[in-house]
Structure formats: structure tokens, C-alpha cells
Amino acid sequence: MAEEPPTYSGNVEGGIEQDVPEDPNFYSVAAFGPGTYTIGGSFSGYTGFSALYANYDCVVQGSSSTSTVTVPGPASSSMTVPASAITVRQGQTISIPITVAGNYDVGPTPTGKIVLFNGTTILATSSSIVAVPNSDPVAASTTFSLTSTGVPPGTYNISAVYTGDANVSSASGYPEVIITSPKVSTEISLSGSSNLTAQMATLTATVVPEVSGMTPTGTVNFLVGTTSIGTAKLNSSGVATLTDTTKGIPPGVYAIHASYGGDAYDYASVSGTQNVTVQAATATTLTASPTTVTEGQTVDLTAAVKRSQSSGEPTGTVAFQFAGYTFATTSVNGSGTATASISTKNLSSGTYPLTAIYNGDTLDATSTSSTVTVTVQ
């Protein structure tokens, strides 16, 4: 006589049905939420058995390849809120993500609504929650966006309550929100070349708030002592860049600093000083006399060095070059000129290029003359 297929009933714990032999071919384990399911499995040559986990007393039985099992509801659920405090400055948007999960792998997605409370005051209600794709366990979520405008700075312990539905029981969580003062301290740093000229003068100031989350806005004033040398607006990264900073400033060594004026959410701040040497832009002019010679004659060269935008005479030296080769280096005199001579002895007939390069000094930038040609006949 053939053996009858066994029938098992009992409370299913952790996916392992009580009193079921430990046979690895038996188990088809999953956590099922409320609903009716067709399941199957095998044990000792018999079909129709599967272990379930639903936190309920239920019966799993059958003698065919499949069996129908109904899991009653509602099932228990849990809520997940941000683990750490959500910190914003007064005026910023408070974003609170919340997830509700049923304690099962297969079954209905939680529906219903979530209500946020501050004490007994309702802050917001989410009329629907959205299923989280491929979640395990089955879950749904929503994100609340609340304004902190007008809310006094402080720490708020919010209550989030999921009201449940026909299949999933209610749940709660307690996100913490910290609202800081609308204005926070800032730090401003200054950077730029230690040598600046009117042609290439760039200073950069970066403003960083004490509390992140909002980029400072407004303007930065760049100063030498109490004298402004220009202002620049902060960009979307909190950086202000000033160009042409030294135009009209006499050559010299200056201690420059940057001052941020603040905005609705950031206090003003002042950077440390940076010593900057402002060099005068120069222009060098080369003349040759004569410009047409016979072989063996001497050509006299004069380089005149002038400051382009400020008074005073440059010092230093001028290098005279013949076809790219430096044949003489002489000092600039009190009138801003330097002289040299070149012999055309042993030069064949032709045209030859000459240039003068001013090497600059502490307060004067370098410059190069245009090319002058000398013709040897």
C-alpha cells in the first residue's frame, strides 16, 4: 500500500516550518505577505509542500504539485527614517525621506498615507507612497519637503506615522531636524600671483560658510589698506575673481586683503593679507642708426624703456640681440635708455633683424621691442 503524503501545520518561524524534517529538497522558503498564493515543493518523493514565513499560524498541505495557501492580514511593517539629524539653515528646504516596509519578500506593496507631527501639530500629510522597485522586503517610500522659513532655530524631534492599510499595519518613526541660525560665519581666503602688472592682474577670493548647504552670494571688495582696488561678485561656487586690479596703482609692494560683505544667510568676513608686488607695465622701443650701411660700418642702437601707465623711470638692463643672439647687455640710465653698437664687419650683403629685451626690475615688468632691420650693402 502506497504511503499517504503527510500534512503539516504550525507556526512558521524564520522560513522553517516547525516539525518539518531537515531535508534540503523540501524547502522553498520565502516570506509571504497577506494574500492567496499557489506554491509547490517536494519532500520524500511527495509534492505540494513549501515552508512559509508570515508571522501567522497557517496550514501548508496538499498532495499534488501545487497547493493554494492564504495568508491573512494585515501584516506587520516597519518605518525607516534618516539615521542622523537633518541640519538646515533657517530658510532652507527640509527634505525628509521615509520608507515603509512590510516584513515579507512577496506580497502587496504598502499603500496609505504618512503624517508628520511636531508634537501634536500636523506638519504635512503624504496622501500616497510610491513602491520601491526591487526592494527586499517589499517597501514604498515618499519624501517630504518642508520650508524652514520663519521656524525658530532649534532641534525638533518629528513624529512620522504611517496609518496602514488593509494588508499592512501602521508604523512610526522619529526623524530629527536641526534648524540653525539663518546667518552663519564665513571664512574668506585670498589667492593671486605675488607679482602683478596691469596687463596680468588676477586676484581670487573664496568664501566658505561655517555650515554647508547654501552657497554665499554677494560681492567681495579687494583692498590695499582701506583703499578699494575693485569689487567682484561671487559666482555659483562662492568664488570672486578680480582682473585688472593694479590699473592706476603706482608700482610698489602692497598688503592686499579681501572683504566679504555678507548676505541674508552669511555674515561678513575679512581675509588675511597677502603681500603683492605691483609692477609697472613697460614698453621698449629700439632705434638703429643708420639702418643701411656698407660692410664694416658700425650701427648705433638705442633702446628707450618707458612705463606704460605710471610715472617714473625703469632701472635694470637691456639685452640687444642680433638674429636671436645676444651680443650686448647694458644698463638703463636715468632717462630710461640703454645704448650699444654693432659692427657689420665680415657680414655679407643682406638684411638683418635686431631686437632689444628689457629684463625688468623689482617694480617694472619685462618688455621686448619690435624688430628693427639693418641692411648691409
C-alpha positions, 0 to 999 in steps of 0.5 A, a space after each residue: 500500500 502506497 504511503 499517504 503524503 503527510 500534512 503539516 501545520 504550525 507556526 512558521 518561524 524564520 522560513 522553517 516550518 516547525 516539525 518539518 524534517 531537515 531535508 534540503 529538497 523540501 524547502 522553498 522558503 520565502 516570506 509571504 505577505 497577506 494574500 492567496 498564493 499557489 506554491 509547490 515543493 517536494 519532500 520524500 518523493 511527495 509534492 505540494 509542500 513549501 515552508 512559509 514565513 508570515 508571522 501567522 499560524 497557517 496550514 501548508 498541505 496538499 498532495 499534488 504539485 501545487 497547493 493554494 495557501 492564504 495568508 491573512 492580514 494585515 501584516 506587520 511593517 516597519 518605518 525607516 527614517 534618516 539615521 542622523 539629524 537633518 541640519 538646515 539653515 533657517 530658510 532652507 528646504 527640509 527634505 525628509 525621506 521615509 520608507 515603509 516596509 512590510 516584513 515579507 519578500 512577496 506580497 502587496 506593496 504598502 499603500 496609505 498615507 504618512 503624517 508628520 507631527 511636531 508634537 501634536 501639530 500636523 506638519 504635512 500629510 503624504 496622501 500616497 507612497 510610491 513602491 520601491 522597485 526591487 526592494 527586499 522586503 517589499 517597501 514604498 517610500 515618499 519624501 517630504 519637503 518642508 520650508 524652514 522659513 520663519 521656524 525658530 532655530 532649534 532641534 525638533 524631534 518629528 513624529 512620522 506615522 504611517 496609518 496602514 492599510 488593509 494588508 499592512 499595519 501602521 508604523 512610526 518613526 522619529 526623524 530629527 531636524 536641526 534648524 540653525 541660525 539663518 546667518 552663519 560665519 564665513 571664512 574668506 581666503 585670498 589667492 593671486 600671483 605675488 607679482 602683478 602688472 596691469 596687463 596680468 592682474 588676477 586676484 581670487 577670493 573664496 568664501 566658505 560658510 561655517 555650515 554647508 548647504 547654501 552657497 554665499 552670494 554677494 560681492 567681495 571688495 579687494 583692498 590695499 589698506 582701506 583703499 578699494 582696488 575693485 569689487 567682484 561678485 561671487 559666482 555659483 561656487 562662492 568664488 570672486 575673481 578680480 582682473 585688472 586690479 593694479 590699473 592706476 596703482 603706482 608700482 610698489 609692494 602692497 598688503 592686499 586683503 579681501 572683504 566679504 560683505 555678507 548676505 541674508 544667510 552669511 555674515 561678513 568676513 575679512 581675509 588675511 593679507 597677502 603681500 603683492 608686488 605691483 609692477 609697472 607695465 613697460 614698453 621698449 622701443 629700439 632705434 638703429 642708426 643708420 639702418 643701411 650701411 656698407 660692410 664694416 660700418 658700425 650701427 648705433 642702437 638705442 633702446 628707450 624703456 618707458 612705463 606704460 601707465 605710471 610715472 617714473 623711470 625703469 632701472 635694470 638692463 637691456 639685452 640687444 640681440 642680433 638674429 636671436 643672439 645676444 651680443 650686448 647687455 647694458 644698463 638703463 640710465 636715468 632717462 630710461 635708455 640703454 645704448 650699444 653698437 654693432 659692427 657689420 664687419 665680415 657680414 655679407 650683403 643682406 638684411 638683418 633683424 635686431 631686437 632689444 629685451 628689457 629684463 625688468 626690475 623689482 617694480 617694472 615688468 619685462 618688455 621686448 621691442 619690435 624688430 628693427 632691420 639693418 641692411 648691409 650693402 
